[in-house]
Amino acid sequence: MSIASVRTHRISAPLHTPFVTALRRTSTVETLVVEVVDTDGRSGFGEAPEVWQVTGASIGGARACVEEVFAPLLSRRDPDDLVARCAEVRRAVVGNEAAKAAVDVALHDLAARRLGVPLVRLLGGTSRRVATDVTLSAGDAVELAGAAKQRIADGFDVLKVKVGTDAAGDLARVRAVRAAAGPQARIRLDANQGWTPREAVRVIRSVEDAGLGVELVEQPVHARDVAGMAWVADRVDVPILADEAVYGVRDLVEVIQRRAADMVNVKLAKCGGLGPARTLLELATEHGLGTVVGSMMESQVGLGAAASLVAAVGTSAVSDLDAAWWLAWSPVQGGIRYENAIVVLPDTPGLGIAGLHRTPPAQP
């Protein structure tokens, strides 16, 4: 038994609501789905989302990496030798973490399918339900208050508020969200690198002084300013969550050594797949950092893998797995589904994906 082919599929799917952060605005998911097929015709799927402003990954670059390097590398190799195949993928190129993640997940999906077990079982877990937060796109106070009310009505109780576009108005935004969401909702802030260190301290302290009950603040300053993030973390009480500052082990080691953050957000498309993600989670935990697993704007393919990882190994806080919830329609057949704030994993082999939709599926 061997790998017969490695295929790529470009996917573009609309969001039901525009997604806005301090870095970008998008109304679609643009992504590359990778399909690894064995000689029995079974397929495993993985995903490389295009996120120019965060990772620099593009569909064209990921496709070239997969088709020109990974496909020849994997051709006629044994898919059941999973650890070796994934290690070969990681060694084959420098960077290209999204492409690596797509192939890594596809190999894991195929291995689980060949064993006839869900991906979460392959990863060592049994749970099929994973809690997620939901994001409130960046906007003014009135827009955010309206979005908060709607998301609470949708069944979410952990709200991630996008800030960082205007430090002077961020306190008013958080006040509006708290008033709209009520005292029981858990509120997080994500600045997406939008503040300077001084702005971050000023805004976070004002939020603390106002008693708004913010759970954490994600990536307050530029990703490369680890010293600045450490300066912020030393001057505020709210936990700081590193996101764009941590791609791999070396980044996390620097954050740990500088005491630059209290938590880390691990994303498959940043670190290169399920194996590296698990390493980061274990390293963070061993050094006393809190953990969440997040995602880029991607489909049920990437989200299914991330949610399976959380279900298998756990995180210290509710993870950030709402990206596929934003899709107006699913570009895949099968896979995960959402029940309010819960990601439900399929009880079928692998990621439970039967195929891809090129156009919106017909309504029953």
N, C-alpha and C positions, 0 to 999 in steps of 0.2 A: 504494500500500500504506500502511495506517495502523493505528493502535491502535484496536481496536474496543471493548474494555472493560477495566476494572480491577476485579477481584473480590477479596474477602477471605474467608478460611476460618479459623475458630477451631479449633485443634488442642489436645487434651489427651491425653497419652500417659504411661503409668506408667514409672517407673524400676525396674530390677531390684534396686537397692540404694538406700536413702535417701542423699541428698546433703546433707552438713552442713558449714557453715562458721561463722566467727565472726559472720556477719551473718544467716544463715537456715538453715532445714532444709526440704527439699522431697522429696516422693516422686513428683512428676510434672513433666513439661515442659508448661507452659502458654504457648502461642505463637500468633501470628497469621501465617498464610501468605498472601502477596499473589500474585495471579496476573494478569499482564498478557497480554492476548490480542490478536493481530493479526487483520486481516480475512481471512486465510487459515486461521484457526483454530489457529495455533500459539500455545503458551503459554510464558511465562517465569515462574519462581517466585522469590520472595524471602521473607524471614522477619523478623518483629519479635517477639523473645521478651519475655515479661512478667517483669520483674525489679524489683519494687517497692523492694527494699532497696539496690540498687546504682544503677541508672539512673533509677528512678522511672517507667519505662515500663510502661504497662498495655495490655492488649488493647483495652479500650474506647477509650482515648485514641488508640492507633495506628489502630484501625479508623476512628474519626471523622476523623482526619487524612487517611487514605488516601481514604476515600469522599467526604469533603466538599471536600477541596482537591486532592489529587493526581489523582483520577480525572477530574474536569472539566478539569484542566490538560492532561492527556495525551490526552484524547479526540480522535480524528481526526488526531493528530500522527504524523509519520514516525518509526517506531521505529529506523530505521537511522541516524538522526542522533543517535547515542548520547551524545556529549559534550554537545550542546546540551540534550537531554532531561534528563540527570542534573544539569546546571547549573541548569535551571529548577526541578527538584525541590528542590535545596539552597536556592535563593533564596526559595521559595514560603512557607516558614514558619520561625519561630524555634524552636530546640530540636527536639523530636520526632525525635531521631537514629535511634531504632530504626525508626520508620516510614519515614524517609528511606532507611535502609539496605535495608529490605525492597523498596522500589520501585527503588532503584538496582540491587540484585542482580537483581531480576526483569527489568529492562531489559537488563542485561548478558546474562542467560540467554537472553532472547528474541533478542537480536542474534546470539549465538553459534549458536542454533538456526537462524536464518534463513540463516546462512552455512554451516551444516552441519558446524561444528567444536565440539569440547569447549570449555568455558569457559576452561580453562587455555591453550588455543591462542589464543583471543581476547586473553588477557592477556599473551601473548608467551612462553609456556613450552611445554615438551613433556612434562615428567615427569608420571607418573601415580601416583607413590608418595611419600607424605609421612610422616615420622616424627612421633609424638606422645608426650607424657608421659601419665601417668594420675594422677588425683587420689586421695588417701586422705582420706576424709571425717574431719572433726574427731571425736575420741573420746579415751578414756583410752589409756594406754600399751599395755595388753593388746589392746584392740580394734585399735589401729593396727598392732601387730606382726602380728596375724592377717591384717589386710588387706594388709600389705606382702608376706607370704608368698604370699597368694593372687594378687596382681597379678604378682609375679615368675613364678609358675607359669602365669599367663595370657600370658606372653611380653613383659611390659613391663620396661624397664630404666631408665626415668627416672620417679621417683616424686615427685609434688608433695604434700607433707604439709600439711594444713590445721591451723594452730595459731592462737593469738591468743585462744582462749576462756578461758585460764587461764595467765597468764605464769609463775606459780610452778611449774607442772607441765610446761612445754613442753620443758625440757631432757630430762626423763625420757622424754617421748614420742619425741623425736628419737633418743635412745639406743636405745629399743626398736625403732624402725623400722630403724636401721642394723644392729642385731644380727640382726633377722629377714631383712632384704634381702640381707645379705652385703656384702663390700667392693667388689664390682664395680658395684653399683647406683648410679646418680646420684640424689641426693636434693636436692629443693628445698623451701623452706618458703614458705607463703602465709599471712600473718597477717590478710588481709582487713580491714585498718585496726584490728585488735584491740588493739594495744599503744599505750601512751604512748611518747613518745620515750625516756624513761629506761628503761622496761621493755624496749623494743626493743634498746637497747644492752646491757643486762644479759643478756638471753637470747642475743643473737647472740654476744656475747663468750664466754659460757659454752659455747656450741656450738663456737666456734673453739678455745677452750682444751682442750675434750674431744677434739679431733681427729676430729670426726664427718664431715668431708668434705662439707659442704653447698655446693651449687653456687651458689645465689642465695637471696635472701629477697625475697619479693614484698609490696609495699604494707604495710610494717610499721606505719604510723601513719595517722591519719585523712586522707582524701583532700584536704581543704582545708588541712592543715598541711604545706605544702610546705617551710616553714622548718624544721619539726621533722624532716621526712624528710632534709633537707640536713644537719641536726645529727647524725642517726644515721649517714648515709653517710660523714661525715667522721671517725667514731669507730670504724668496724668495717672489717674487710678483705673480708668476703664481699660480693659485688656486690649492690646494691639495685635491684630491678626495680619501676618505677612502673606501676601499673595504674589503679586508680580515680582517681588524681590526673591522668590524661591522657585527655581526651576529644577535643580538637582541637588545632590548631596553636598557638594561644595558650597552652594548658596546657603543651604540650611545650616551647615557647620559655622559659617560666618555669622549668621543671625544668632545662633546659640552662643558663640564666643563673645559677641558684642552685646548680648542681652538686648537685642533690638526688637524683639517681639515676644508676646506671651503665647501665641498660637500660630499655626501655619495652615494655609489652605492649599491642599494638594490637588492638582488637576492632571489628568492623564495626558492631555495634549501639551502640557508644559514639560512633564518629566519623561515622557516616552513610553508610557504603557503601565500595565497592571503590576508587573514586577518592580520597576522603579518606584511606583507610587506606594506600594506596600513597604518598601525599604524606608522611604521618607516618613511614613506614618510611624513605623517602629522606632526610628531614630528620634523623632520628635518626642514620642511618648517616653522613651528612656531618659531623655533630658528634661522632662517635666513640662514640655510645651503641650498646650491643647491642640486638638486637631479637628479639621473638617475636610471633607472632600467636595470639590466644586466642579464646575464645567465651564466651557465656553458656550456661545450660542450654537448648539448642535442638536442633532436629532436623537431619536430613541435608541440609535445604535450606541453612540458614545455615552448617553445617559444610562442606558441599561448596564453597560460595563461598570461605570462609576458607582451606580447604586448596588450592583452585585458585590463590589469591593467593600462598600460600607456594611452591607448585610453580613458579609463574612468576617470582617475584622473589627468593625465598629469605629466610632470617632467619639471624641469627648463632648462635642456639641452637635446640635442639629446641622446636617450638611446642607449644601447649596446646590440642589439638584432639580431646579424648576425650569431649566432651559427649554426642554421639549414641551412643557406645558404652554409655552408661548406660541407654539405652532398653530396656525389656522387649520391645518390638516396634516396627518401623519404621512411622511414619505416612505414609510415601511409598512409591510404587512406583519402584524403581530408585534412582539416586543413588549416593553413596559406600558403601563397605563397609570393614570393619576386618579386617586380617590381623595378629593380635597387636598390636604397637605401630605398625603401618603403616596409614595411611589410603589406601585405593586409590580413585583417581578413575575414573569410568566412561569408556570409550572411545566415547562417543556424544555427539551434539550437546548443547551447553549443560551443564547440571548433570546431564543424563541422567535426569531425573525424568519419568515417564510419567503420574503422577496421584497422588492422595491416598487413604490408607486412613482410613475413619472408625472402623472397628473392627479388632481384630487380624486380620491376614490368615490365611486358612485354611492349616493345616499340610499339607504334601504327604503 
